[in-house]
Amino acid sequence: QVQLVESGGALVQPGDSLKLSCVASGRTFSHYAMGWFRRAPGQEREFLAVISWVGGYTVYLDSVRDRFIISRDNDKNTVFLDMARLKTEDTARYYCAMSTTLTANERLYGHWGQGTQVTVSS
């Protein structure tokens, strides 16, 4: 059974940085692309970034490309999302997900974590 557990969410101020982590178990982690998504209150879930099996390819949502960095450590079964220069509009619940393909389409992600809350407020 696949389990994805996110951590690192916090209450931060605008302009701060934050690093989210997602630890996976139950599958051979290095065989899967890993993505990050978020859902803000009252909004649809939004794709942020995805990283390929061994980290050689990444795809980002254009609006976060210059502030967010996705990375992975296959030895630790962990995917990260480094977020810089956070804005109030980044407030959301952040989810990691696992897919067999490098994609922004959330329908192609078969496994999801429970999410971690990021709140950006002064």
Kinemage of the C-alpha trace (Angstrom):
@kinemage 1
@onewidth
@group {chain A} dominant
@subgroup {mainchain}
@vectorlist {calphas} color= white
{ca gln a 1} P 0.000 0.000 0.000
{ca val a 2} L 1.376 3.361 -1.043
{ca gln a 3} L 1.678 6.028 1.595
{ca leu a 4} L 2.739 9.623 1.005
{ca val a 5} L 3.312 11.855 3.998
{ca glu a 6} L 3.919 15.562 3.603
{ca ser a 7} L 5.523 17.803 6.183
{ca gly a 8} L 7.013 21.238 6.530
{ca gly a 9} L 3.935 23.385 6.283
{ca ala a 10} L 3.830 26.403 8.577
{ca leu a 11} L 2.581 29.898 9.198
{ca val a 12} L 5.098 32.285 7.644
{ca gln a 13} L 5.306 35.928 6.657
{ca pro a 14} L 5.328 37.305 3.122
{ca gly a 15} L 8.806 37.083 1.672
{ca asp a 16} L 9.798 34.084 3.771
{ca ser a 17} L 11.019 30.752 2.444
{ca leu a 18} L 9.768 27.280 3.292
{ca lys a 19} L 10.750 23.749 2.355
{ca leu a 20} L 8.153 21.015 2.121
{ca ser a 21} L 8.975 17.326 2.221
{ca cys a 22} L 7.061 14.245 1.178
{ca val a 23} L 8.156 10.776 2.185
{ca ala a 24} L 6.869 7.829 0.182
{ca ser a 25} L 6.550 4.188 1.118
{ca gly a 26} L 5.028 1.090 -0.390
{ca arg a 27} L 6.435 1.451 -3.899
{ca thr a 28} L 9.813 1.612 -5.555
{ca phe a 29} L 10.064 5.368 -5.269
{ca ser a 30} L 12.560 5.818 -8.066
{ca his a 31} L 10.155 4.301 -10.587
{ca tyr a 32} L 7.667 7.140 -10.282
{ca ala a 33} L 7.389 10.787 -11.140
{ca met a 34} L 6.479 12.927 -8.150
{ca gly a 35} L 4.380 16.045 -8.254
{ca trp a 36} L 3.329 18.863 -5.959
{ca phe a 37} L -0.119 20.425 -6.030
{ca arg a 38} L -1.978 22.874 -3.835
{ca arg a 39} L -5.540 23.799 -3.056
{ca ala a 40} L -6.423 27.195 -1.719
{ca pro a 41} L -9.728 27.745 0.102
{ca gly a 42} L -12.590 27.816 -2.360
{ca gln a 43} L -10.395 26.983 -5.320
{ca glu a 44} L -9.601 23.959 -7.453
{ca arg a 45} L -6.510 21.937 -6.837
{ca glu a 46} L -3.615 23.393 -8.804
{ca phe a 47} L -0.541 21.742 -10.284
{ca leu a 48} L 2.758 23.269 -9.171
{ca ala a 49} L 5.632 21.065 -10.247
{ca val a 50} L 6.634 17.546 -11.191
{ca ile a 51} L 9.981 15.792 -11.244
{ca ser a 52} L 10.956 12.734 -13.229
{ca trp a 53} L 12.053 9.377 -11.884
{ca val a 54} L 15.679 10.232 -11.347
{ca gly a 55} L 15.246 13.967 -11.248
{ca gly a 56} L 16.537 14.803 -14.676
{ca tyr a 57} L 13.377 16.539 -15.846
{ca thr a 58} L 11.103 19.003 -14.150
{ca val a 59} L 7.975 20.861 -15.169
{ca tyr a 60} L 6.595 23.891 -13.354
{ca leu a 61} L 3.509 26.025 -13.280
{ca asp a 62} L 4.658 29.210 -14.960
{ca ser a 63} L 3.615 31.455 -12.105
{ca val a 64} L 5.856 29.667 -9.569
{ca arg a 65} L 8.758 28.763 -11.808
{ca asp a 66} L 11.012 31.520 -10.508
{ca arg a 67} L 10.227 30.903 -6.821
{ca phe a 68} L 9.684 27.162 -6.342
{ca ile a 69} L 12.151 24.324 -6.845
{ca ile a 70} L 11.229 20.650 -6.843
{ca ser a 71} L 13.859 18.035 -6.060
{ca arg a 72} L 14.052 14.465 -4.879
{ca asp a 73} L 16.313 12.135 -2.936
{ca asn a 74} L 15.631 8.586 -4.075
{ca asp a 75} L 17.829 7.142 -1.321
{ca lys a 76} L 15.440 8.677 1.210
{ca asn a 77} L 12.233 8.165 -0.802
{ca thr a 78} L 11.599 11.865 -0.439
{ca val a 79} L 10.531 14.669 -2.729
{ca phe a 80} L 10.968 18.300 -1.745
{ca leu a 81} L 9.467 21.621 -2.676
{ca asp a 82} L 11.600 24.646 -1.879
{ca met a 83} L 9.498 27.786 -1.883
{ca ala a 84} L 11.003 31.257 -1.812
{ca arg a 85} L 9.584 34.781 -1.605
{ca leu a 86} L 6.261 33.490 -0.415
{ca lys a 87} L 3.166 35.572 -1.026
{ca thr a 88} L -0.192 35.654 0.714
{ca glu a 89} L -1.699 34.046 -2.381
{ca asp a 90} L 0.505 31.000 -1.781
{ca thr a 91} L -1.657 30.158 1.211
{ca ala a 92} L -3.046 26.689 0.559
{ca arg a 93} L -2.871 23.070 1.486
{ca tyr a 94} L 0.026 21.469 -0.372
{ca tyr a 95} L -0.082 17.895 -1.592
{ca cys a 96} L 2.449 15.542 -3.086
{ca ala a 97} L 1.384 12.843 -5.494
{ca met a 98} L 2.837 9.913 -7.401
{ca ser a 99} L 2.466 9.185 -11.087
{ca thr a 100} L 3.818 6.753 -13.655
{ca thr a 101} L 4.269 9.630 -16.087
{ca leu a 102} L 5.751 13.101 -16.059
{ca thr a 103} L 2.580 15.153 -16.201
{ca ala a 104} L 0.711 18.154 -14.855
{ca asn a 105} L -2.609 16.341 -15.207
{ca glu a 106} L -3.805 15.492 -11.718
{ca arg a 107} L -5.997 12.702 -13.101
{ca leu a 108} L -2.839 10.764 -13.938
{ca tyr a 109} L -1.679 10.715 -10.325
{ca gly a 110} L -2.771 7.544 -8.612
{ca his a 111} L -1.563 8.213 -5.103
{ca trp a 112} L -1.850 11.305 -2.931
{ca gly a 113} L -0.762 12.443 0.464
{ca gln a 114} L -3.002 14.119 3.018
{ca gly a 115} L -1.358 17.482 2.544
{ca thr a 116} L 0.414 20.046 4.675
{ca gln a 117} L -0.893 23.538 5.352
{ca val a 118} L 1.054 26.615 4.312
{ca thr a 119} L -0.250 29.953 5.498
{ca val a 120} L 1.409 33.168 4.427
{ca ser a 121} L 0.274 36.114 6.476
{ca ser a 122} L 1.674 39.220 8.065
